[in-house]
Amino acid sequence: MKEHENELSPGCKENIVKLKQKKVRDVAEACKADAARLCKDTQPGQGRVLRCLKQQEDKLSPPCKEHLASQRDRR
């Protein structure tokens, strides 16, 4: 779909943006405690906290780990 993104209707593009925002919120909620514990010195924004979490996947709580895996599978 990425290679055809410029062909999408404005409504479709808007829905994709909303879906991506929801995914970010879902991961943030599922991984909130892990981010506070493992990435407390990481400045939020531009995917930095997510990268920090992924780099420490072996230390993540099961719910956070599952959520990150399910997000990866949807791409």
PDB file of N, CA, C and O in Angstrom:
ATOM      1  N   MET A   1       0.826  -1.185   0.000  1.00  0.00           N
ATOM      2  CA  MET A   1       0.000   0.000   0.000  1.00  0.00           C
ATOM      3  C   MET A   1       0.875   1.256   0.000  1.00  0.00           C
ATOM      4  O   MET A   1       0.491   2.278  -0.569  1.00  0.00           O
ATOM      5  N   LYS A   2       2.042   1.184   0.632  1.00  0.00           N
ATOM      6  CA  LYS A   2       2.910   2.360   0.692  1.00  0.00           C
ATOM      7  C   LYS A   2       3.263   2.884  -0.699  1.00  0.00           C
ATOM      8  O   LYS A   2       3.307   4.095  -0.919  1.00  0.00           O
ATOM      9  N   GLU A   3       3.513   1.976  -1.629  1.00  0.00           N
ATOM     10  CA  GLU A   3       3.895   2.428  -2.969  1.00  0.00           C
ATOM     11  C   GLU A   3       2.744   3.093  -3.712  1.00  0.00           C
ATOM     12  O   GLU A   3       2.965   3.760  -4.723  1.00  0.00           O
ATOM     13  N   HIS A   4       1.511   2.918  -3.221  1.00  0.00           N
ATOM     14  CA  HIS A   4       0.341   3.531  -3.855  1.00  0.00           C
ATOM     15  C   HIS A   4      -0.295   4.600  -2.972  1.00  0.00           C
ATOM     16  O   HIS A   4      -1.423   5.027  -3.217  1.00  0.00           O
ATOM     17  N   GLU A   5       0.428   5.025  -1.952  1.00  0.00           N
ATOM     18  CA  GLU A   5      -0.118   5.977  -0.987  1.00  0.00           C
ATOM     19  C   GLU A   5      -0.599   7.269  -1.645  1.00  0.00           C
ATOM     20  O   GLU A   5      -1.612   7.834  -1.233  1.00  0.00           O
ATOM     21  N   ASN A   6       0.120   7.737  -2.661  1.00  0.00           N
ATOM     22  CA  ASN A   6      -0.281   8.985  -3.320  1.00  0.00           C
ATOM     23  C   ASN A   6      -1.563   8.829  -4.134  1.00  0.00           C
ATOM     24  O   ASN A   6      -2.134   9.828  -4.571  1.00  0.00           O
ATOM     25  N   GLU A   7      -2.021   7.612  -4.343  1.00  0.00           N
ATOM     26  CA  GLU A   7      -3.251   7.367  -5.095  1.00  0.00           C
ATOM     27  C   GLU A   7      -4.477   7.245  -4.190  1.00  0.00           C
ATOM     28  O   GLU A   7      -5.602   7.183  -4.685  1.00  0.00           O
ATOM     29  N   LEU A   8      -4.275   7.211  -2.875  1.00  0.00           N
ATOM     30  CA  LEU A   8      -5.383   7.029  -1.943  1.00  0.00           C
ATOM     31  C   LEU A   8      -6.221   8.297  -1.834  1.00  0.00           C
ATOM     32  O   LEU A   8      -5.720   9.410  -1.994  1.00  0.00           O
ATOM     33  N   SER A   9      -7.486   8.106  -1.563  1.00  0.00           N
ATOM     34  CA  SER A   9      -8.372   9.253  -1.368  1.00  0.00           C
ATOM     35  C   SER A   9      -8.024   9.938  -0.051  1.00  0.00           C
ATOM     36  O   SER A   9      -7.445   9.314   0.839  1.00  0.00           O
ATOM     37  N   PRO A  10      -8.373  11.221   0.080  1.00  0.00           N
ATOM     38  CA  PRO A  10      -8.113  11.925   1.338  1.00  0.00           C
ATOM     39  C   PRO A  10      -8.755  11.223   2.538  1.00  0.00           C
ATOM     40  O   PRO A  10      -8.155  11.167   3.611  1.00  0.00           O
ATOM     41  N   GLY A  11      -9.954  10.695   2.369  1.00  0.00           N
ATOM     42  CA  GLY A  11     -10.632   9.994   3.457  1.00  0.00           C
ATOM     43  C   GLY A  11      -9.887   8.743   3.876  1.00  0.00           C
ATOM     44  O   GLY A  11      -9.775   8.450   5.066  1.00  0.00           O
ATOM     45  N   CYS A  12      -9.383   8.015   2.916  1.00  0.00           N
ATOM     46  CA  CYS A  12      -8.619   6.800   3.204  1.00  0.00           C
ATOM     47  C   CYS A  12      -7.318   7.155   3.926  1.00  0.00           C
ATOM     48  O   CYS A  12      -6.939   6.491   4.891  1.00  0.00           O
ATOM     49  N   LYS A  13      -6.639   8.200   3.459  1.00  0.00           N
ATOM     50  CA  LYS A  13      -5.407   8.645   4.111  1.00  0.00           C
ATOM     51  C   LYS A  13      -5.680   9.043   5.557  1.00  0.00           C
ATOM     52  O   LYS A  13      -4.895   8.734   6.453  1.00  0.00           O
ATOM     53  N   GLU A  14      -6.792   9.726   5.776  1.00  0.00           N
ATOM     54  CA  GLU A  14      -7.161  10.152   7.130  1.00  0.00           C
ATOM     55  C   GLU A  14      -7.400   8.942   8.032  1.00  0.00           C
ATOM     56  O   GLU A  14      -6.983   8.936   9.191  1.00  0.00           O
ATOM     57  N   ASN A  15      -8.066   7.926   7.505  1.00  0.00           N
ATOM     58  CA  ASN A  15      -8.309   6.711   8.284  1.00  0.00           C
ATOM     59  C   ASN A  15      -7.011   5.990   8.628  1.00  0.00           C
ATOM     60  O   ASN A  15      -6.874   5.446   9.724  1.00  0.00           O
ATOM     61  N   ILE A  16      -6.070   5.985   7.713  1.00  0.00           N
ATOM     62  CA  ILE A  16      -4.777   5.353   7.967  1.00  0.00           C
ATOM     63  C   ILE A  16      -4.045   6.090   9.082  1.00  0.00           C
ATOM     64  O   ILE A  16      -3.457   5.462   9.963  1.00  0.00           O
ATOM     65  N   VAL A  17      -4.078   7.413   9.048  1.00  0.00           N
ATOM     66  CA  VAL A  17      -3.439   8.210  10.096  1.00  0.00           C
ATOM     67  C   VAL A  17      -4.084   7.915  11.447  1.00  0.00           C
ATOM     68  O   VAL A  17      -3.383   7.746  12.445  1.00  0.00           O
ATOM     69  N   LYS A  18      -5.408   7.853  11.486  1.00  0.00           N
ATOM     70  CA  LYS A  18      -6.119   7.568  12.736  1.00  0.00           C
ATOM     71  C   LYS A  18      -5.763   6.180  13.262  1.00  0.00           C
ATOM     72  O   LYS A  18      -5.586   6.001  14.467  1.00  0.00           O
ATOM     73  N   LEU A  19      -5.660   5.211  12.380  1.00  0.00           N
ATOM     74  CA  LEU A  19      -5.300   3.853  12.784  1.00  0.00           C
ATOM     75  C   LEU A  19      -3.884   3.810  13.364  1.00  0.00           C
ATOM     76  O   LEU A  19      -3.640   3.154  14.376  1.00  0.00           O
ATOM     77  N   LYS A  20      -2.961   4.510  12.717  1.00  0.00           N
ATOM     78  CA  LYS A  20      -1.585   4.559  13.218  1.00  0.00           C
ATOM     79  C   LYS A  20      -1.537   5.219  14.592  1.00  0.00           C
ATOM     80  O   LYS A  20      -0.801   4.771  15.472  1.00  0.00           O
ATOM     81  N   GLN A  21      -2.315   6.277  14.778  1.00  0.00           N
ATOM     82  CA  GLN A  21      -2.357   6.958  16.070  1.00  0.00           C
ATOM     83  C   GLN A  21      -2.916   6.036  17.149  1.00  0.00           C
ATOM     84  O   GLN A  21      -2.435   6.040  18.282  1.00  0.00           O
ATOM     85  N   LYS A  22      -3.925   5.252  16.800  1.00  0.00           N
ATOM     86  CA  LYS A  22      -4.507   4.310  17.760  1.00  0.00           C
ATOM     87  C   LYS A  22      -3.480   3.249  18.153  1.00  0.00           C
ATOM     88  O   LYS A  22      -3.384   2.881  19.324  1.00  0.00           O
ATOM     89  N   LYS A  23      -2.720   2.761  17.186  1.00  0.00           N
ATOM     90  CA  LYS A  23      -1.686   1.764  17.476  1.00  0.00           C
ATOM     91  C   LYS A  23      -0.671   2.319  18.467  1.00  0.00           C
ATOM     92  O   LYS A  23      -0.257   1.631  19.400  1.00  0.00           O
ATOM     93  N   VAL A  24      -0.278   3.566  18.255  1.00  0.00           N
ATOM     94  CA  VAL A  24       0.687   4.202  19.149  1.00  0.00           C
ATOM     95  C   VAL A  24       0.108   4.305  20.556  1.00  0.00           C
ATOM     96  O   VAL A  24       0.798   4.017  21.534  1.00  0.00           O
ATOM     97  N   ARG A  25      -1.150   4.712  20.660  1.00  0.00           N
ATOM     98  CA  ARG A  25      -1.797   4.818  21.976  1.00  0.00           C
ATOM     99  C   ARG A  25      -1.899   3.451  22.645  1.00  0.00           C
ATOM    100  O   ARG A  25      -1.662   3.327  23.847  1.00  0.00           O
ATOM    101  N   ASP A  26      -2.246   2.436  21.878  1.00  0.00           N
ATOM    102  CA  ASP A  26      -2.380   1.081  22.426  1.00  0.00           C
ATOM    103  C   ASP A  26      -1.048   0.565  22.975  1.00  0.00           C
ATOM    104  O   ASP A  26      -0.998   0.006  24.070  1.00  0.00           O
ATOM    105  N   VAL A  27       0.012   0.752  22.222  1.00  0.00           N
ATOM    106  CA  VAL A  27       1.333   0.314  22.675  1.00  0.00           C
ATOM    107  C   VAL A  27       1.744   1.122  23.904  1.00  0.00           C
ATOM    108  O   VAL A  27       2.279   0.570  24.865  1.00  0.00           O
ATOM    109  N   ALA A  28       1.493   2.429  23.868  1.00  0.00           N
ATOM    110  CA  ALA A  28       1.852   3.277  25.007  1.00  0.00           C
ATOM    111  C   ALA A  28       1.157   2.801  26.274  1.00  0.00           C
ATOM    112  O   ALA A  28       1.771   2.764  27.340  1.00  0.00           O
ATOM    113  N   GLU A  29      -0.103   2.441  26.169  1.00  0.00           N
ATOM    114  CA  GLU A  29      -0.851   1.977  27.340  1.00  0.00           C
ATOM    115  C   GLU A  29      -0.337   0.615  27.813  1.00  0.00           C
ATOM    116  O   GLU A  29      -0.131   0.411  29.009  1.00  0.00           O
ATOM    117  N   ALA A  30      -0.134  -0.298  26.896  1.00  0.00           N
ATOM    118  CA  ALA A  30       0.307  -1.648  27.259  1.00  0.00           C
ATOM    119  C   ALA A  30       1.728  -1.656  27.822  1.00  0.00           C
ATOM    120  O   ALA A  30       2.079  -2.528  28.616  1.00  0.00           O
ATOM    121  N   CYS A  31       2.536  -0.695  27.412  1.00  0.00           N
ATOM    122  CA  CYS A  31       3.950  -0.688  27.789  1.00  0.00           C
ATOM    123  C   CYS A  31       4.314   0.462  28.726  1.00  0.00           C
ATOM    124  O   CYS A  31       5.492   0.750  28.934  1.00  0.00           O
ATOM    125  N   LYS A  32       3.312   1.106  29.281  1.00  0.00           N
ATOM    126  CA  LYS A  32       3.548   2.287  30.117  1.00  0.00           C
ATOM    127  C   LYS A  32       4.524   2.000  31.262  1.00  0.00           C
ATOM    128  O   LYS A  32       5.495   2.733  31.446  1.00  0.00           O
ATOM    129  N   ALA A  33       4.272   0.950  32.023  1.00  0.00           N
ATOM    130  CA  ALA A  33       5.133   0.622  33.166  1.00  0.00           C
ATOM    131  C   ALA A  33       6.534   0.225  32.708  1.00  0.00           C
ATOM    132  O   ALA A  33       7.524   0.596  33.338  1.00  0.00           O
ATOM    133  N   ASP A  34       6.617  -0.529  31.614  1.00  0.00           N
ATOM    134  CA  ASP A  34       7.922  -0.942  31.094  1.00  0.00           C
ATOM    135  C   ASP A  34       8.722   0.270  30.623  1.00  0.00           C
ATOM    136  O   ASP A  34       9.926   0.353  30.864  1.00  0.00           O
ATOM    137  N   ALA A  35       8.060   1.203  29.956  1.00  0.00           N
ATOM    138  CA  ALA A  35       8.745   2.405  29.478  1.00  0.00           C
ATOM    139  C   ALA A  35       9.271   3.219  30.658  1.00  0.00           C
ATOM    140  O   ALA A  35      10.390   3.731  30.616  1.00  0.00           O
ATOM    141  N   ALA A  36       8.458   3.335  31.710  1.00  0.00           N
ATOM    142  CA  ALA A  36       8.887   4.083  32.894  1.00  0.00           C
ATOM    143  C   ALA A  36      10.076   3.401  33.574  1.00  0.00           C
ATOM    144  O   ALA A  36      10.973   4.069  34.089  1.00  0.00           O
ATOM    145  N   ARG A  37      10.074   2.094  33.572  1.00  0.00           N
ATOM    146  CA  ARG A  37      11.122   1.325  34.246  1.00  0.00           C
ATOM    147  C   ARG A  37      12.394   1.225  33.407  1.00  0.00           C
ATOM    148  O   ARG A  37      13.496   1.397  33.927  1.00  0.00           O
ATOM    149  N   LEU A  38      12.246   0.950  32.121  1.00  0.00           N
ATOM    150  CA  LEU A  38      13.403   0.644  31.275  1.00  0.00           C
ATOM    151  C   LEU A  38      13.913   1.821  30.447  1.00  0.00           C
ATOM    152  O   LEU A  38      15.077   1.845  30.048  1.00  0.00           O
ATOM    153  N   CYS A  39      13.047   2.787  30.194  1.00  0.00           N
ATOM    154  CA  CYS A  39      13.404   3.871  29.268  1.00  0.00           C
ATOM    155  C   CYS A  39      13.203   5.244  29.897  1.00  0.00           C
ATOM    156  O   CYS A  39      12.916   6.216  29.198  1.00  0.00           O
ATOM    157  N   LYS A  40      13.354   5.324  31.210  1.00  0.00           N
ATOM    158  CA  LYS A  40      13.052   6.571  31.915  1.00  0.00           C
ATOM    159  C   LYS A  40      13.941   7.729  31.481  1.00  0.00           C
ATOM    160  O   LYS A  40      13.541   8.886  31.614  1.00  0.00           O
ATOM    161  N   ASP A  41      15.126   7.454  30.971  1.00  0.00           N
ATOM    162  CA  ASP A  41      16.029   8.516  30.531  1.00  0.00           C
ATOM    163  C   ASP A  41      15.908   8.823  29.040  1.00  0.00           C
ATOM    164  O   ASP A  41      16.658   9.641  28.506  1.00  0.00           O
ATOM    165  N   THR A  42      14.969   8.168  28.377  1.00  0.00           N
ATOM    166  CA  THR A  42      14.770   8.364  26.940  1.00  0.00           C
ATOM    167  C   THR A  42      13.760   9.480  26.718  1.00  0.00           C
ATOM    168  O   THR A  42      12.660   9.450  27.270  1.00  0.00           O
ATOM    169  N   GLN A  43      14.135  10.459  25.913  1.00  0.00           N
ATOM    170  CA  GLN A  43      13.232  11.565  25.621  1.00  0.00           C
ATOM    171  C   GLN A  43      12.143  11.088  24.661  1.00  0.00           C
ATOM    172  O   GLN A  43      12.454  10.542  23.602  1.00  0.00           O
ATOM    173  N   PRO A  44      10.870  11.287  25.016  1.00  0.00           N
ATOM    174  CA  PRO A  44       9.773  10.861  24.136  1.00  0.00           C
ATOM    175  C   PRO A  44       9.773  11.623  22.812  1.00  0.00           C
ATOM    176  O   PRO A  44      10.256  12.752  22.725  1.00  0.00           O
ATOM    177  N   GLY A  45       9.228  10.987  21.801  1.00  0.00           N
ATOM    178  CA  GLY A  45       9.088  11.612  20.490  1.00  0.00           C
ATOM    179  C   GLY A  45       9.924  10.915  19.442  1.00  0.00           C
ATOM    180  O   GLY A  45      10.992  10.373  19.729  1.00  0.00           O
ATOM    181  N   GLN A  46       9.425  10.938  18.234  1.00  0.00           N
ATOM    182  CA  GLN A  46      10.103  10.392  17.059  1.00  0.00           C
ATOM    183  C   GLN A  46      10.471   8.918  17.224  1.00  0.00           C
ATOM    184  O   GLN A  46      11.465   8.458  16.663  1.00  0.00           O
ATOM    185  N   GLY A  47       9.672   8.182  17.992  1.00  0.00           N
ATOM    186  CA  GLY A  47       9.858   6.745  18.123  1.00  0.00           C
ATOM    187  C   GLY A  47      10.981   6.309  19.048  1.00  0.00           C
ATOM    188  O   GLY A  47      11.332   5.129  19.080  1.00  0.00           O
ATOM    189  N   ARG A  48      11.551   7.246  19.805  1.00  0.00           N
ATOM    190  CA  ARG A  48      12.695   6.905  20.659  1.00  0.00           C
ATOM    191  C   ARG A  48      12.329   5.909  21.758  1.00  0.00           C
ATOM    192  O   ARG A  48      13.074   4.960  22.003  1.00  0.00           O
ATOM    193  N   VAL A  49      11.188   6.115  22.425  1.00  0.00           N
ATOM    194  CA  VAL A  49      10.794   5.202  23.502  1.00  0.00           C
ATOM    195  C   VAL A  49      10.503   3.817  22.930  1.00  0.00           C
ATOM    196  O   VAL A  49      10.882   2.807  23.523  1.00  0.00           O
ATOM    197  N   LEU A  50       9.838   3.769  21.793  1.00  0.00           N
ATOM    198  CA  LEU A  50       9.550   2.487  21.152  1.00  0.00           C
ATOM    199  C   LEU A  50      10.843   1.751  20.807  1.00  0.00           C
ATOM    200  O   LEU A  50      10.950   0.546  21.034  1.00  0.00           O
ATOM    201  N   ARG A  51      11.813   2.460  20.265  1.00  0.00           N
ATOM    202  CA  ARG A  51      13.117   1.846  19.959  1.00  0.00           C
ATOM    203  C   ARG A  51      13.784   1.338  21.237  1.00  0.00           C
ATOM    204  O   ARG A  51      14.366   0.254  21.252  1.00  0.00           O
ATOM    205  N   CYS A  52      13.695   2.125  22.298  1.00  0.00           N
ATOM    206  CA  CYS A  52      14.269   1.714  23.578  1.00  0.00           C
ATOM    207  C   CYS A  52      13.624   0.415  24.054  1.00  0.00           C
ATOM    208  O   CYS A  52      14.315  -0.504  24.494  1.00  0.00           O
ATOM    209  N   LEU A  53      12.302   0.346  23.965  1.00  0.00           N
ATOM    210  CA  LEU A  53      11.597  -0.866  24.392  1.00  0.00           C
ATOM    211  C   LEU A  53      12.013  -2.068  23.552  1.00  0.00           C
ATOM    212  O   LEU A  53      12.264  -3.148  24.086  1.00  0.00           O
ATOM    213  N   LYS A  54      12.085  -1.878  22.251  1.00  0.00           N
ATOM    214  CA  LYS A  54      12.454  -2.979  21.359  1.00  0.00           C
ATOM    215  C   LYS A  54      13.872  -3.474  21.636  1.00  0.00           C
ATOM    216  O   LYS A  54      14.154  -4.665  21.500  1.00  0.00           O
ATOM    217  N   GLN A  55      14.760  -2.564  22.022  1.00  0.00           N
ATOM    218  CA  GLN A  55      16.143  -2.946  22.318  1.00  0.00           C
ATOM    219  C   GLN A  55      16.239  -3.768  23.598  1.00  0.00           C
ATOM    220  O   GLN A  55      17.235  -4.453  23.830  1.00  0.00           O
ATOM    221  N   GLN A  56      15.201  -3.698  24.426  1.00  0.00           N
ATOM    222  CA  GLN A  56      15.209  -4.411  25.703  1.00  0.00           C
ATOM    223  C   GLN A  56      14.075  -5.424  25.769  1.00  0.00           C
ATOM    224  O   GLN A  56      13.510  -5.676  26.833  1.00  0.00           O
ATOM    225  N   GLU A  57      13.758  -5.990  24.633  1.00  0.00           N
ATOM    226  CA  GLU A  57      12.604  -6.888  24.513  1.00  0.00           C
ATOM    227  C   GLU A  57      12.631  -8.034  25.524  1.00  0.00           C
ATOM    228  O   GLU A  57      11.582  -8.464  26.003  1.00  0.00           O
ATOM    229  N   ASP A  58      13.805  -8.520  25.843  1.00  0.00           N
ATOM    230  CA  ASP A  58      13.906  -9.638  26.789  1.00  0.00           C
ATOM    231  C   ASP A  58      13.513  -9.245  28.218  1.00  0.00           C
ATOM    232  O   ASP A  58      13.284 -10.121  29.053  1.00  0.00           O
ATOM    233  N   LYS A  59      13.432  -7.950  28.508  1.00  0.00           N
ATOM    234  CA  LYS A  59      13.079  -7.470  29.847  1.00  0.00           C
ATOM    235  C   LYS A  59      11.635  -6.980  29.946  1.00  0.00           C
ATOM    236  O   LYS A  59      11.195  -6.572  31.022  1.00  0.00           O
ATOM    237  N   LEU A  60      10.896  -7.016  28.843  1.00  0.00           N
ATOM    238  CA  LEU A  60       9.536  -6.484  28.823  1.00  0.00           C
ATOM    239  C   LEU A  60       8.555  -7.407  29.525  1.00  0.00           C
ATOM    240  O   LEU A  60       8.746  -8.622  29.580  1.00  0.00           O
ATOM    241  N   SER A  61       7.510  -6.809  30.057  1.00  0.00           N
ATOM    242  CA  SER A  61       6.426  -7.592  30.653  1.00  0.00           C
ATOM    243  C   SER A  61       5.706  -8.348  29.540  1.00  0.00           C
ATOM    244  O   SER A  61       5.716  -7.908  28.391  1.00  0.00           O
ATOM    245  N   PRO A  62       5.083  -9.475  29.866  1.00  0.00           N
ATOM    246  CA  PRO A  62       4.365 -10.235  28.836  1.00  0.00           C
ATOM    247  C   PRO A  62       3.321  -9.410  28.062  1.00  0.00           C
ATOM    248  O   PRO A  62       3.264  -9.527  26.838  1.00  0.00           O
ATOM    249  N   PRO A  63       2.493  -8.583  28.721  1.00  0.00           N
ATOM    250  CA  PRO A  63       1.512  -7.813  27.939  1.00  0.00           C
ATOM    251  C   PRO A  63       2.166  -6.854  26.941  1.00  0.00           C
ATOM    252  O   PRO A  63       1.696  -6.718  25.811  1.00  0.00           O
ATOM    253  N   CYS A  64       3.230  -6.202  27.351  1.00  0.00           N
ATOM    254  CA  CYS A  64       3.919  -5.272  26.452  1.00  0.00           C
ATOM    255  C   CYS A  64       4.550  -6.034  25.293  1.00  0.00           C
ATOM    256  O   CYS A  64       4.434  -5.633  24.135  1.00  0.00           O
ATOM    257  N   LYS A  65       5.211  -7.125  25.615  1.00  0.00           N
ATOM    258  CA  LYS A  65       5.863  -7.943  24.588  1.00  0.00           C
ATOM    259  C   LYS A  65       4.840  -8.434  23.561  1.00  0.00           C
ATOM    260  O   LYS A  65       5.087  -8.388  22.356  1.00  0.00           O
ATOM    261  N   GLU A  66       3.695  -8.902  24.049  1.00  0.00           N
ATOM    262  CA  GLU A  66       2.633  -9.389  23.156  1.00  0.00           C
ATOM    263  C   GLU A  66       2.097  -8.263  22.279  1.00  0.00           C
ATOM    264  O   GLU A  66       1.845  -8.462  21.091  1.00  0.00           O
ATOM    265  N   HIS A  67       1.925  -7.098  22.858  1.00  0.00           N
ATOM    266  CA  HIS A  67       1.387  -5.977  22.091  1.00  0.00           C
ATOM    267  C   HIS A  67       2.358  -5.537  20.996  1.00  0.00           C
ATOM    268  O   HIS A  67       1.950  -5.268  19.866  1.00  0.00           O
ATOM    269  N   LEU A  68       3.616  -5.467  21.332  1.00  0.00           N
ATOM    270  CA  LEU A  68       4.613  -5.108  20.319  1.00  0.00           C
ATOM    271  C   LEU A  68       4.651  -6.146  19.205  1.00  0.00           C
ATOM    272  O   LEU A  68       4.761  -5.795  18.031  1.00  0.00           O
ATOM    273  N   ALA A  69       4.562  -7.412  19.565  1.00  0.00           N
ATOM    274  CA  ALA A  69       4.572  -8.479  18.561  1.00  0.00           C
ATOM    275  C   ALA A  69       3.340  -8.394  17.666  1.00  0.00           C
ATOM    276  O   ALA A  69       3.442  -8.581  16.454  1.00  0.00           O
ATOM    277  N   SER A  70       2.184  -8.116  18.248  1.00  0.00           N
ATOM    278  CA  SER A  70       0.961  -8.034  17.438  1.00  0.00           C
ATOM    279  C   SER A  70       1.008  -6.831  16.507  1.00  0.00           C
ATOM    280  O   SER A  70       0.479  -6.896  15.398  1.00  0.00           O
ATOM    281  N   GLN A  71       1.623  -5.744  16.930  1.00  0.00           N
ATOM    282  CA  GLN A  71       1.763  -4.570  16.067  1.00  0.00           C
ATOM    283  C   GLN A  71       2.695  -4.880  14.903  1.00  0.00           C
ATOM    284  O   GLN A  71       2.450  -4.460  13.772  1.00  0.00           O
ATOM    285  N   ARG A  72       3.755  -5.612  15.185  1.00  0.00           N
ATOM    286  CA  ARG A  72       4.708  -5.998  14.140  1.00  0.00           C
ATOM    287  C   ARG A  72       4.033  -6.888  13.104  1.00  0.00           C
ATOM    288  O   ARG A  72       4.284  -6.759  11.906  1.00  0.00           O
ATOM    289  N   ASP A  73       3.173  -7.792  13.571  1.00  0.00           N
ATOM    290  CA  ASP A  73       2.493  -8.730  12.677  1.00  0.00           C
ATOM    291  C   ASP A  73       1.503  -8.041  11.750  1.00  0.00           C
ATOM    292  O   ASP A  73       1.207  -8.566  10.676  1.00  0.00           O
ATOM    293  N   ARG A  74       0.988  -6.891  12.131  1.00  0.00           N
ATOM    294  CA  ARG A  74      -0.031  -6.189  11.331  1.00  0.00           C
ATOM    295  C   ARG A  74       0.552  -5.402  10.177  1.00  0.00           C
ATOM    296  O   ARG A  74      -0.188  -4.968   9.295  1.00  0.00           O
ATOM    297  N   ARG A  75       1.847  -5.211  10.162  1.00  0.00           N
ATOM    298  CA  ARG A  75       2.463  -4.389   9.105  1.00  0.00           C
ATOM    299  C   ARG A  75       2.463  -5.069   7.790  1.00  0.00           C
ATOM    300  O   ARG A  75       2.944  -4.508   6.806  1.00  0.00           O
TER     301      ARG A  75
END
